Amino acid sequence: EMKDIIDWQEEPAKILNGRTGEEYPVYYQFYEDYSSNQKRFDIQANVAKLDKPLFIVHGTADEAVPISHSQSLYDFVLHSLFLQIDGAGHTFGASHPWNEDHLPDQLLEIVEECIEFLEM
């Protein structure tokens, strides 16, 4: 509706982060940028152009992005590898700021797997 667009131009929309409970402002420029760059944001079209393997990592307990998104991408890209981290959430056990001197086990597993992938 036109009124909704005018309202959005005046005042940012608010999006609730379901994981942290924080509200984030989404300004109208987001819509303008997305609209003018839709081809650049088309993940399937862009990964189809890759001439290198794609490494996809996703936690089974991701509360922000359904694992089905990664599974669909894996099914779509023939030259991809898919690593599923059982029980991992969206941040693989890490948080910001990270005040420890070691990585969480899930994130350490990903780092090790990434190194192995890059050495292939």
PyMOL commands that set and color helices and strands:
alter all, ss='L'
color gray80, all
select helices_A, chain A and resi 2-10+28-36+43-47+67-76+105-119
alter helices_A, ss='H'
color red, helices_A
select strands_A, chain A and resi 13-16+23-26+54-59+80-85
alter strands_A, ss='S'
color yellow, strands_A
deselect
rebuild
show_as cartoon
